[in-house]
Structure formats: C-alpha cells, structure tokens
C-alpha cells in the first residue's frame, strides 16, 4: 500500500474519533470508543501530521473526563453546574477546532 493511500486510511480514523467525540454528547460511550481507537492506531500516526490530532483527541478525552467527573461530584453545589457548562463549551471548541484543522490538512499545536 502506498504511503498516500495509507495516510488517507489513517485520516479516516481521525475523522471517526472526532465524530465519536461529538456523538458523546448524546451517547457518552462513544467517547470511550474514540479513545480506544486513538490508542490502537497511535503507532500508525507516529511521526506524521496526524499525530498532533491524536494527541489533541486524547487530551480532549482525558481532561474532559476529569472535569466532567469533578463537575458531577460537585453538582449539589452551584459550582458543579458551572464546571459542567464550561466543560461542555470547552469540548465543543476542541472537537470543532480539531475537525476544522483536519479538514484543512493542518497540524494542531499540542497543548
């Protein structure tokens, strides 16, 4: 398989993870499927421009999970609702930015 065809195949997985992350607002387990794909396919993207997207997606998942758990644990306090609202906006931003950069063929800076 040529390198260009291989890159196109891996790019499809990157799209799939963004779709799964977006669907997690309705079906939370889809985010879990997305992170599993990230870890299964990470060797395939190592050294390519798609590696930054996989790192972006992993950080989106893990930090989103952390803040969602913290918000859920403090939901009986007003701060829990604020945390959950902020994390929802943050997740939408991360998914949208990553997806737009992927469509444009751009590498994401890693943060």
Secondary structure by P-SEA (a helix, b strand, c coil): ccaaaaaaaaaaaaaaaaaaaaacccccaaaaaaaaaaaaaccccccccaaaaaaaaaaaaaaaaaaaaaaaaacccaaaaaaaaaaaaaaaaaaaaaaaaaaaccccccc
